[in-house]
Amino acid sequence: MDYSENLPLSEAVFFILLSLLPGAKQGYAIIKDVEALSDSRVSLSTGTLYGALKRLLEASWVKRVDDKGNGTGRERKAYVLTQLGKDILEAEATRMQTLVAITQARSSEGGLL
């Protein structure tokens, strides 16, 4: 399937999706993971995160799940990638790999890298 109309992803959305790739996470864990994955280049405020999550939920790239593993007995909301979200993330990774390959090929001609 062609996902090109959804690409390129913003850096924040890319890292949010990447953060959810291993499994479900609550909002605070996503914020911390995005910061770690991006080597502190992307620092999400709670408003930015939940605005992005709202759009990702509406697009069916993520879904909300209940997390009962917090030890308090309260259910908290967590988020997980859908198959569509995984496909979009893979399409973006492929797009970026293509850009890197083109850059490397051109730089070997012109001595850039």
GUNUVO-104335 format. One record per residue (C-alpha): residue number from 1; residue in one letter; x, y, z. Coordinates in Angstrom, 3 decimals, m for minus. Example, Ala and Ser with C-alpha at 12.3 -4.5 7.8 and 13.67 -1.06 7.14 Angstrom:
residues 2
+------+------+----------+----------+----------+
! resi ! resn !        x !        y !        z !
+------+------+----------+----------+----------+
!    1 !    A !   12.300 !   m4.500 !    7.800 !
!    2 !    S !   13.670 !   m1.060 !    7.140 !
+------+------+----------+----------+----------+
***
This chain:
residues 113
+------+------+----------+----------+----------+
! resi ! resn !        x !        y !        z !
+------+------+----------+----------+----------+
!    1 !    M !    0.000 !    0.000 !    0.000 !
!    2 !    D !    1.166 !    3.535 !   m0.742 !
!    3 !    Y !    1.386 !    5.739 !    2.347 !
!    4 !    S !    3.185 !    8.628 !    0.636 !
!    5 !    E !    0.310 !   11.060 !    1.273 !
!    6 !    N !    1.038 !   10.664 !    5.011 !
!    7 !    L !    4.768 !   11.341 !    4.671 !
!    8 !    P !    7.032 !   12.880 !    5.721 !
!    9 !    L !    6.181 !   12.613 !    9.388 !
!   10 !    S !    7.096 !   15.411 !   11.743 !
!   11 !    E !    9.994 !   14.518 !   13.992 !
!   12 !    A !    7.700 !   14.509 !   17.035 !
!   13 !    V !    5.187 !   12.124 !   15.426 !
!   14 !    F !    7.987 !    9.879 !   14.180 !
!   15 !    F !    9.420 !    9.554 !   17.681 !
!   16 !    I !    5.983 !    9.045 !   19.277 !
!   17 !    L !    5.279 !    6.164 !   16.900 !
!   18 !    L !    8.776 !    4.786 !   17.422 !
!   19 !    S !    8.293 !    4.970 !   21.185 !
!   20 !    L !    5.155 !    2.843 !   20.902 !
!   21 !    L !    6.734 !    0.225 !   18.628 !
!   22 !    P !    7.781 !   m2.148 !   21.465 !
!   23 !    G !    4.348 !   m1.962 !   23.110 !
!   24 !    A !    1.830 !    0.104 !   25.065 !
!   25 !    K !    2.967 !    3.152 !   27.035 !
!   26 !    Q !    1.299 !    5.824 !   29.126 !
!   27 !    G !    1.764 !    9.479 !   28.243 !
!   28 !    Y !    4.574 !   10.241 !   30.693 !
!   29 !    A !    6.522 !    7.186 !   29.526 !
!   30 !    I !    6.119 !    8.321 !   25.907 !
!   31 !    I !    7.463 !   11.786 !   26.770 !
!   32 !    K !   10.511 !   10.289 !   28.494 !
!   33 !    D !   11.135 !    7.713 !   25.755 !
!   34 !    V !   10.887 !   10.310 !   22.973 !
!   35 !    E !   13.418 !   12.469 !   24.792 !
!   36 !    A !   15.796 !    9.503 !   25.150 !
!   37 !    L !   15.332 !    8.248 !   21.576 !
!   38 !    S !   15.927 !   11.708 !   20.140 !
!   39 !    D !   18.970 !   12.362 !   22.321 !
!   40 !    S !   17.014 !   15.270 !   23.892 !
!   41 !    R !   16.357 !   16.966 !   20.511 !
!   42 !    V !   12.612 !   16.427 !   20.892 !
!   43 !    S !   11.126 !   17.489 !   24.211 !
!   44 !    L !    7.360 !   17.095 !   24.258 !
!   45 !    S !    5.100 !   19.082 !   26.547 !
!   46 !    T !    2.025 !   17.251 !   27.758 !
!   47 !    G !   m0.142 !   19.494 !   25.568 !
!   48 !    T !    1.908 !   18.701 !   22.472 !
!   49 !    L !    1.878 !   14.973 !   23.228 !
!   50 !    Y !   m1.858 !   14.738 !   23.848 !
!   51 !    G !   m2.644 !   16.899 !   20.819 !
!   52 !    A !   m0.541 !   14.566 !   18.668 !
!   53 !    L !   m2.093 !   11.484 !   20.277 !
!   54 !    K !   m5.569 !   12.861 !   19.550 !
!   55 !    R !   m4.682 !   13.215 !   15.862 !
!   56 !    L !   m3.047 !    9.764 !   15.812 !
!   57 !    L !   m6.149 !    8.238 !   17.422 !
!   58 !    E !   m8.403 !    9.941 !   14.851 !
!   59 !    A !   m6.191 !    8.623 !   12.037 !
!   60 !    S !   m6.258 !    5.116 !   13.589 !
!   61 !    W !   m2.465 !    4.992 !   13.825 !
!   62 !    V !   m2.690 !    4.353 !   17.569 !
!   63 !    K !   m5.390 !    3.085 !   19.885 !
!   64 !    R !   m6.062 !    3.624 !   23.559 !
!   65 !    V !   m5.803 !    0.671 !   25.919 !
!   66 !    D !   m6.360 !    0.326 !   29.655 !
!   67 !    D !   m3.238 !   m0.154 !   31.774 !
!   68 !    K !   m3.918 !   m1.906 !   35.062 !
!   69 !    G !   m0.274 !   m2.505 !   35.900 !
!   70 !    N !    0.348 !    0.711 !   37.801 !
!   71 !    G !   m0.049 !   m0.812 !   41.280 !
!   72 !    T !   m2.750 !    1.656 !   42.381 !
!   73 !    G !   m5.743 !   m0.347 !   41.258 !
!   74 !    R !   m6.763 !    2.536 !   39.000 !
!   75 !    E !   m6.951 !    2.033 !   35.284 !
!   76 !    R !   m4.807 !    4.501 !   33.408 !
!   77 !    K !   m4.830 !    5.185 !   29.706 !
!   78 !    A !   m2.002 !    3.839 !   27.617 !
!   79 !    Y !   m1.479 !    3.915 !   23.890 !
!   80 !    V !   m0.400 !    1.249 !   21.429 !
!   81 !    L !    0.385 !    1.251 !   17.715 !
!   82 !    T !   m2.186 !   m0.189 !   15.357 !
!   83 !    Q !   m1.087 !   m2.156 !   12.311 !
!   84 !    L !   m1.686 !    0.997 !   10.257 !
!   85 !    G !    0.589 !    2.946 !   12.604 !
!   86 !    K !    3.300 !    0.296 !   12.216 !
!   87 !    D !    2.911 !    0.441 !    8.432 !
!   88 !    I !    3.205 !    4.240 !    8.417 !
!   89 !    L !    6.305 !    4.086 !   10.646 !
!   90 !    E !    7.874 !    1.482 !    8.345 !
!   91 !    A !    7.069 !    3.592 !    5.276 !
!   92 !    E !    8.740 !    6.619 !    6.901 !
!   93 !    A !   11.818 !    4.583 !    7.853 !
!   94 !    T !   12.058 !    3.308 !    4.262 !
!   95 !    R !   11.706 !    6.867 !    2.934 !
!   96 !    M !   14.504 !    8.074 !    5.202 !
!   97 !    Q !   16.750 !    5.124 !    4.257 !
!   98 !    T !   16.250 !    6.025 !    0.608 !
!   99 !    L !   17.258 !    9.629 !    1.312 !
!  100 !    V !   20.389 !    8.473 !    3.133 !
!  101 !    A !   21.343 !    6.146 !    0.254 !
!  102 !    I !   20.864 !    8.944 !   m2.310 !
!  103 !    T !   22.932 !   11.314 !   m0.165 !
!  104 !    Q !   25.718 !    8.776 !    0.256 !
!  105 !    A !   25.800 !    8.056 !   m3.471 !
!  106 !    R !   25.925 !   11.729 !   m4.348 !
!  107 !    S !   28.473 !   12.553 !   m1.646 !
!  108 !    S !   30.849 !    9.877 !   m2.923 !
!  109 !    E !   30.776 !   11.745 !   m6.253 !
!  110 !    G !   31.252 !   15.181 !   m4.725 !
!  111 !    G !   33.206 !   14.441 !   m1.574 !
!  112 !    L !   30.516 !   15.741 !    0.810 !
!  113 !    L !   30.704 !   13.027 !    3.470 !
+------+------+----------+----------+----------+
***
